[in-house]
Amino acid sequence: MKKGTNEELRDVYNKLVTSYDKVNSVITFSQDTKWRYQLIKELSKYCKEPKFILDIGSGKGELSKIAKIFYKNANFVLLDYAENMLSNSIVEGDKIIASFNNLPFRENAFDAVISSYAIHASDDMNQTIKEIYRVTKKALGITAIGRSNNILFSNLVKIYLKCLLQYLVILAHGDPNHYKYIYYIYTKVPSNKELKRIFGTYTDIKIFKEKALGSIYLFVGIKKSN
């Protein structure tokens, strides 16, 4: 993948359904679920008893499944660009096919917006966060690919993604061609310093933790007043 257009990414994700969970576990050394759990645990400290939660780039709903442990009475809406992901959902809730750069909801429609390993695919991170800000009433909880401002760390991650990742994907019985896009995304994603600046424009940042040499971040923020 050279351009990484929305259509190309949608095609990739539609093909990942059967191998997605196992590959994610292998390439993160079994940390992906742990980081999702940590994100929701941190979010629950600042967002109490939300009634409506939007999960953007939801995939099959792995993050919503964890969120239901903390928010048993909440109503969940899963939004993804890949139809196959939504049709294989592991959680109950309304399902919407749409892009997170143009969310089809009114302002303040949700008490919280959550997302895991998705928004790094955005071609315009400021627009994506602006849209999330628009539709949430209170809180944001996001984990995604980031890029450390430490040059050594960022170069080590590049080596891992370009040279080693494909072999782990094969080990997990996935197609390495479907995961080449991760390297492309990593090279274009804003640095973690820039991500914090964007998040800080729209929210009061409560948590911003870097994981895996800064290649993953956990972010929790509370919406700023207009």
N, C-alpha and C positions, 0 to 999 in steps of 0.2 A: 504494500500500500504506500503510495507516494503522496497523494493529496489528502486522503482521510476525509472525504466529503461526508455529509450526513447520510447520503444514500449508501456509500461504501460501508460506513460503520453499521448502518442498519442491516445490511446484507450479512456482515460478519456476525453480528449478535444473533441474527435469526438462525445461523448455522451452529452457534455455540451451545445450544440448550442442553444437549446430552452430556457434554464434557465440562460445562462451565464450573460447576461446584468443585469437582475434583481437581481440575487444573488450578483454580484459584487457591485451593488449599496447598497444593504442591509448590507453586511458584512463590507463595508468601511464607513458606515453611510453617504452615498450619496457623498462621497469625490472623488471617482475614476475618474469621468469625470472632476471634478475641477482640480485634479492633472495633468491629461493629458493636459488640456488647459494651465495650468501654465508652463508645460514643453515646449510646442511649443512656447508659448509667449517668454520664456527665450531664446530658440533656435533662434528665429527670430531676436534677438538683435545681434547675432554673425554670422548668416548665411543668407545673403541677396540674394533673387531671385535664389534659386537653380533650376536647370533644371531637375535633376533626384534624386529622394528620394527612398530609400529602407526602408521598414517597416518590421523588422524581428520579428518573433513570432507574426504576425499581428492579429491573430484571424480573426474576421470578418471585421477588418479595422477601429475600433473605433478611434484609434490615427490618422490614415490617414485622416479620415473624418474631424477631428479638424484641422489638418495641412493644408488641402485644403482651410480653411478660411484665413490662413496667406499666403499660397503659391498657388495662384489661377492658375498660369501658369505652375506649376511643373508637371512632369510625375511621377506617383507612381508605385512602384512594391511591391506587398504584398507577403511575404514569411512566410510560416507556415508549421509545421510538420503534422497538422491535416487537412485532405482533406475536412471534413464537414464544418470546419470553413471557408475555402476559398470558397467553393461552396455556402455559405450563405453570401458572402461579401456584405457590405452595401455601398461600394465605387467602382468606376471604376478604372481599372488598370490591369497590367499584374499580374498573380498569379503563384507562384512557390511553389511546395511542396519540402521542403528540411530542413535540420538541420542547425541551426545557428553556429554549430561548424565546418561546412564544406560548406561554401557559394559558390555556383556555378557561380561565377562572376570573371571577371578579376580585376586586381588592379586598384584602383581609378575610378571604374565604376560609382560611385554615388557621387553627391555633398554632400549629407548628409545621414546618417543612423539613423533611429529612432526606438524606441521600447517601448512598455508599458506592464508591468506585465508579462514578458516572460523569460528574460535571467536568472532569478534566478533558473530556472530549469536546467541550465547547470551543468554538472558534472566536467567541467574544465573551470572555469571562465577566467583564463588567456588566454586559447586557443580561447574562444569565443570573448573576447575583441580584441585579436590579429587578428582574422578573420575580425571583424568589421573594425578595423584600416586598414587592407589591402585593403578592397573594397571601403572605403570612400576617397574622395578627400579632404574634408575639415572638416565636423562637425559631431558630435555624440550627440544625445539627447535621454536619457534613463530614464525611471522610472520603478522600480521593487522592489521586496521584498529585504530588507536589514536586518541587525541585529545590534542593538545599542551596543556600547562598554560599556554602562552603564548597570551593571548587574541587577539592579532593573528593569529598563525598559525592558530588554530582557526577564526576568522571567515573568513579567506581560503579555507580548505578548504571551509567551508560554502558560500561563494559559488561555488566551483568545482563542487561536487557538485550544487548546486541550479540553477545557471544555465548552466554550460558542458558538464557531463558528457553531457547528452542529445545534443548536437550531435556529440561525438566518437563516441558509440555509433552514431549514424546513419552517420557516416563509415565505421565498421567494419562496416556492414551488419547491425547488431544492432537489436533492438526497444528503444527507450528506456523503454518502460513496464516492461520486465523489470529495469531497473536503478534505478528510483526507490527501491527498498528500501535502496540504499547510503546515501542521505542520512538515511533513518530510522535506520539502524544507527549512523551516525556520531554522531547527536544523543544516542543512548542509551548508547553504549559508555563504560565507565569512562575517566576521564582516565589518561594514562600514569603519573602519580604513583600513582594508585590501583591500576593494573595491577601496578606494581612492588611495591606493598605486598602484594597478593594473591599474586603469584609468590613473594615473599620469605617468606611464611608457610609455604610447602611446599618451597621449594628454596633452595639457595645459588645466587644469581644470578651467572652468569659473564659473560653478555653481555646488555645491553639497549641497543640502538641505535635511534634514531629516524631515520626517513627521510621525505622529502616533507612537510616542515613538521610532522613529528610525526604525520602521518596513517597511517603504517605503522611498525611496530616489528619488530625482530628480537630474539628472546629465546632464550637458552640457559641452562638451569639444571640443577643436579645435585640429586637427591632428598635431602632431609634425613632423617636417621635418626628412627625413631619415638620 
